[in-house]
Amino acid sequence: DNLEVYMLSWLNKLFSKDKPWYAVVKICNKSIFSPFFHTKEEAAKANNNLAIKYHKEFAALNQIKA
């Protein structure tokens, strides 16, 4: 199977069935959450943006397939 896993992109069907995916990064023991997205790819991109913003050159980025 072609299973794709993105770092810290989560599925949350309880709060938003239309946009169930979100991203989260941790910095200084605080969790920073993204808005909700329609797809896991959008959430993975948001995770990359948050990681770059908060972790700079130490960010671990998702490799997102086009």
Disulfide bonds with the S-S distance in Angstrom:
none
